[in-house]
Amino acid sequence: MPSKPPVVFPNEQKLLASLGERLRLARLRRKLSSTVVAQRAGISRTSLYKVEVGDAGVTLGMCMRVLAVLGLEGDLNLLAEDDRLGRKLQDLGLVQQAPRKRRTKLNEPDDSQ
């Protein structure tokens, strides 16, 4: 029984469809048929079609195989490379955590006298 694909919001679906379209165009620029790419990636033509239309049920592994066949596997390193939001949140946390001052004993006699 096939598992139900995850719920995908419209904006996320647009991103997946856009990625799929870019992969399809990369395949066509290389003049590779869907049959050849699917065979080289070790997936079915149906799975390749799902990758190229941005189906949310496609695994990251399938996308990786298609990227590798097209010679684009290095592009995967660009995902979430520059985490601007995370760094801003981290910086805010660092600002709020001011260094603690050491408590000194005010009424302690000075032994040096």
N, C-alpha and C positions, 0 to 999 in steps of 0.2 A: 504494500500500500504506500503510495508516494506521500511524503510529508507535505504539510501545508506550508507554502512560502510565507516568510515573515511579513508582517504588516509594514507597508512602505508608504510614507507620506508623499503627497504630490511633488514637493520640491525634490525629495530624494529620488523619486521615480524619474524626474527630468534629468537629474545627474547621471543616473544609471543608463538612461536612453542615450544621453550625449556621449558617454564613454563607449557604449556599444556602437554608435554611429562612427566614432573616431576609429575604432578597431576595424569596422567594416571598410571604411575608406582606406585605411592602411593596407588591408588585404588586397583591395582592388588596385591600389597604386603599385603594388608588387606583382600585379597580374597573376594572383594565386586564386584558384577556385576554392569554393567552400569545401569541396571534397578533399582537396589536397591539404588544406589547413587543418581540417578535422582529423585526417589520418595522421598527420605529423604531430598534432597535439594529443592524440590518443583519446579523442572524444568523438561522439557521433555528430553527424551533420545537424541533427535536431538541437543538440547541445550548443553547437557553434551558433546556430540561428538564435537561440535564447541569449547567448552572450551578446550578439550583435544587436538585439532589440532591447537589451537592458532588463531582462527578466530578473526579478528579485530573488528567485530561487536558485540562481546560478552560484556555484561555489567559487571562492577566491582561487582555489586550485585550478579550476577550469580557466579562469581569466588569466592566471599566471602562465598556463601552458600556451594559450593563444598568444599572449605577449611574447613569450619565448620564441615561438614559431615565426613571429613577425620581426624578431630582433629588437623588441622594445622592453624586454624584461627589466632593464636598468631603470626604466621610468617608475617602477614600483617603489624605488627608494625615495622618490619625491613626495610620496603620500605622507602627510602629517609631518613633513620634515621641519617646517618652520611653525612651531606651535606658539604663535603670538599670544593667543588668549591665555594659554597655560602659563606662559612666562609673566604676563601681566598679573595674573592671579597670584603667582608665586611672589612677585615683587611686592604686591599689596600686603601679603602675609608677612614679609620680611620687615616692612615699614611699621606694621602694627606691633611687632614684637621688639620693642625697644630694649636695649641691654639693661639688665637689672643692676641696681647699685648695691654694693655690699653694705650691710648694716654694721655700723660700728657701735661699740659700747661707749656711751657718753661719760659715764661715771667711773670708768676704770682708771685706777691710779697709774701713773707713769713710773715704771720700775727703773728708769735711767737716772733718777735723782739720788 
